[in-house]
Amino acid sequence: MSPIRLAVVGAGLIGRRHIELIQAEPRTVLSALVDPAPASSALAGKLGVSHCCELAELLQQDPPDGVVLATPNHLHVPGALLCANHGVPALIEKPVADTLKAGLALSQALRNKPTPMLVGHHRRHSAILQRARAAIDDGQLGRMVTVIGSAQFYKPDSYFKQGPWRTQAGGGPILINLIHELDNLHYLCGEIESVHATASHAVRGFAVEDTVVMTLRFASGALGTFTLSDTAAAPFSWEQTSGENKAYASYPAEHCYALAGTSGSLTVPTLRHWHHARPAEANVPVGEPGWFTPFVQETLVIEASDPLAAQLAHFCDVVQGQAAPIITVDDALQSLRAVEAVRRSIETGVTISLNALN
């Protein structure tokens, strides 16, 4: 079978990471690099691939089998629309759009010109999250009751000096970090129905928030809380506990999500599972489930893998028509709605229903 020809649009940090992954994947070959920056032409020459300044130019001259859109957020939808018009599948970096309005426009366009689109919420390909989801789907927690989530970390002062825009509206952890977390909870716990949130910028005093606390209601009836802060000296975040991104200091003994159901509970990413003893389990007292009865505690086993590499392998299957995207534009829009609900709740002080956001 001929290799899958993939083009990367955007030669920034994430674009270069996609290039590395394409070069390492046996089924793919990098066919082109698209970026208007002068340095990208030199990079394309070094890689031995063609270079275009605009995606439209590439699609007209030499359409690839698939496109990876690693552009700035506001260019995700225009790029995806171009790909749809040419019938070329795309892997769209997250978020799927910079605004809910733009994302809804893309969703509508794809109804008229259906083209496979995979949104790059790469944590959906994490072996950790997939194992946790399997435990939930298998009923090991019973009916989901609560989730406690956290994304607490400390961004250094240099982070804001290097990008002063991060001190202004749109540069805070809601738009930069929260969408990943809400997508994780959406994947694990199902649709988020409504959000109530409050925010503060008391620590740094910037125009944008540095800390947010949310309450979440899921369509299943489960309730959740989530704490987000980029000024907390704490290890309780996905990046610092999962160990999947080696750029961050890692604290594998800690967790960032605690899920509780009527039959058991689970912490993520540690995958520690608690449940009351079952009759088949030897040497464990069995009694009526309740706080007087001891828990059995076990750690669920996984085989570690790189979620970004797994995402590319899945995209290959999508391009070849062997699989449907595990996260579509409409799926990703639900996470974008949740972020928008958080923002509007902070502005208005009221609970926001996701179904009211269109």
N, C-alpha and C positions, 0 to 999 in steps of 0.2 A: 504494500500500500504506500502511495506517495506521502511524504511528510505534509503535515498541516501547515500551511503558510499563514503566519500571524504577523500583523503589523502592530506596532506600539505607537500610540499617539500621546506625546508628552515625554520629554527626556529629563524630567526631574528625578527626585530620589525614588519615588515609588515606580516611575517608569523604568528606571535603570534596574530596579529589583525585578520587575516583570521580564526584562530582557535577560537577566541572569537565569531566571526560571525557565524561559523558553529555550535557552541554549542548553539547559540541563535535561529537559524533557525529551526522551527519545522520539516521541511522535511529532515534534514540532520543529519548525525552522523559522527564524526571524526573516521576514521578507522585506520590511521597510520600517523606517523611523520617520515620524511626522512631528515636526516642531519648528516654529518660526525663528527660534533663537539661533544666532550664527554658530554657536558652539555645537549645536546638534548636528550640523552638517559634517563637522569634523568627526564627531562620534560615529555617525553612520558610515563614514569612510573607513574608520578604524574597524568597525564591525563587518565591513564588506557588504553592506546592504544599501538599497536605494534610499534617497532622502527626499521628502516633500515638505514644503512649508505649511500646506493646508491639506486637511483630510479629503476635501472634495476633489482636489487634484489627484490624489492617490486612487480614490474610488473610480474616477473616470479613466485613468490611464492603466492601472494595474491592480484591479480589485483582489485583495487577499482572501483567504478562506475565512478568516476571522480577524477582529480588531480588538485590541485592549485599549480602552479609553482611560488614560492616566493623566488627564488634564485637570486644571483648576475646576472647582465645583461648578461654576457658572457655565462651563463649556460641556458638561456631561450630557445635558439634554440635546443641545444642537448637534453634538457628535453622534449621539444615538439615533437621532432623526435622519441624519445623512446615511448612516449604516442601514437603517430600515428602508430608506428609499432605494437603496441598491441591493437589498436582500442579503446583506452581510451580517452574520451574527456578531454580537459585541459583548465583551466583558466590561461593564461599566463600574469604575471605581466608586466606592461609597463616599458621600451619600448619593443616591440616585439622581438628585437634583438639588440646586441651592435653595429653591423655594417649593412649597407644596403646589402652588399654581403651575409651575413649570413641570413638575413631576406628573401632575394630573393630565397635562397636555400631552406628554409623552405616552402615558397609558392609553389615552384616547387614540392617538396616532397609530399605536401598535394594533389596535382593534381593526383598523382599516388596512394596515400593511403588516400582518403578523410576521415577525422575524424573531428568532430566539435571542433573548437578552438575559444575560446572567449578571446580577448585581454583586459587586465585590465585597459583601460582608463576609470576609474570609473566615471569621471565627465560626461560621456555620459548618466549616469543614474541619474544625478542631476535633480531634479524637476525644478530648475531655468533654466538650459540650455534647457530642454525639452519644457518648456513653451515659451521660446524665439524662439526656432526653430518652434514651432507650429504657433506663430504669423507671422513668416516669410513665412512659407508654406501657410498660409491662405491669404497671399497677403496684410497684414496690413501695410507693409512698401512699397508696390509697388515693383518696380525693384530695387534691391540693387545697391547702388552707391558707398558708402565708408564705411570703418570700421576703427576706431582708437582704438588700443589696447595697454595695458600697463601691465607689470609685474615688478613693481619697489618696492624694499624692501631693508632692510639693514641687511645683515648677520653679526652677531657680530664677533669680533676678535677671540673669543673662538672657533667658528666654524672651523676656519682655523688651529688653534693650535691643536685641537682634531684630525683633518685629514689633515696633511700637503700635501697630494696628491691633495687636492682641490686648491692648489696654482699653480699646473702644468697643462700642456695641458690635456684636458679632464675633468678637475675638475671645470670648470667654469659654469656659468648659462646656456650656450647654451645646453650642453648635460644633465645637471642635471634638469633644470627647463623648458627650452623653449618647449620641445616636448609636454608638457601638454597644453601649450597655443596655439600652432599651431594646435593641435588636436581639441581644442575648436573652433577655427576659421574655421577649415575644416568642422566641424559639423554644424556650424551656417551658413556659407557663401558659402559652396561648395568647389570644388577642387581648390587648390592653383596651379596656372599655372607657375609662376616664382617669383623669389626673388632677390632683391638687398640689400646688407647689408654692414655695416661698423662697426668696433668695436674699443674699446679703453681699455687700462689697466692703464690709467693715474692716477687714484686715489690711488689704492693700489700698483701698480707697480709690480704685480705678473707676471709670465710668461703667465698666462691665462687671458682672457678678464674679465672685470668686468661690461662693459656696451656695448650694441649693439643697433643699430637703423636699422630698416628694412623697405623697401617698398615691398608690395605684390601685385601681379596681380592675380585675380581669373579668372577661366575659364568663368564665367558669364560676365566678363568685369568689374566687380567691382574692385576698387583699395583700398589698405589699408596701414596703417603705424603701426608699432609696436615698442615700446621702452622697452628694457629689461635691468635691472640693479640690481645687488645685493649689491650696495654700495650707494643707494639712500634712504635717510630718508623720505620715502613716504608710504602712505597706499594704493596705487593704484595697487593692485594685487588681483588675484582671492582669494587666501587664506585669505587675510585680509579684503575682502569685502563681500564674500559669507556667512561667518559664518559657513560653513559646517565642517571645521576642528577646533575643540574647542581648539586645542593646541596654536592657533595663536590669538593675539589680534585682535579684530574685529571692523570694522568701517562701519556699515551697510548703512550709508548715502552716501558713496562714491561708485563709479563704476570703473570698469577696462576695459570695452569695450563700445564703442558708435557706433551703427550701424545706417546708414542713407540710406533711399531709396527715390524713387520719390513720395511716398504717406505718408511717416511718418518716424519716427526715434525711436530708442529704446536704453536705456542704460541697461547694464548687470553688476552685478546681481540685481540692484535695480528694474529692470523691469518697469522703467518709460517710457511711450509711448506717443509720441507727434504726432498729426495729425491735418490737417485742419478740420474745422467743416463740418459735413455732414447735409443735409437737415432734417434728422429725429431727430437731436439733438436739444432739446428745449432750448430757452434762450441763444443761441449762435449765433452771427452774421455769416451768410454764405456768402462768396464771392468767387471770383476767387482765387484758390490756389496760394499763393505767399507770399512774405515777408511782404506785407501790411495786410494780413489776419491773425487774431489771431489763435494760436494753441489751440486745446483742449488737456489737459494733464491728463493722467490717469495712475494708477499703476495696472499692471496685477496681478491677484491673483493666488497663488499656495498653495498647501498643503505641508509643509516642510517634508522632509524625508532624511534618511541617504543613500547617493549614494552607499556606500560600501555594505550595507545590500540589497539594491535594485539590485545591481550587482550580489550578491550571489543568490538571488531569481531567477534572469534571468538565471544564470548558471544552476540552478536546472532544469529549463524548457528546456535548451539546452541538458542537460544530458538525460532527459526523452524523448527527441525527440518532445517536444511540441512547440519549437521555434528554429529559426535559430539565431546564434550569431548576435547581433546588431552591433558589430565591429569585423570584421574578420581579419585574418592575412593580407590580401591584403589591407583592409581599413587602418590598422595601419601602413602599409608600406608607405602610402602616407604621413603620418605625419613624419615618419622617413626620407623620401625623402626631405621633406621641411627643416628639421633640417640640413641635409647634404648639401642642396642647400645654406643655410645660411653660413655654414662653408666654402664652396668652393667660395662663393661670396666674403667673407672677404679675403680669400687667393689671389684671382685673381683680385678683383676690378671690376668685370663685373657682369651683370645680369645672373642668372643661371635658365634655364628651368628645371622643375622637370621631364618632359618627357625624357630628355637627360640623366637622372641618372639611370643606370641599372647595 
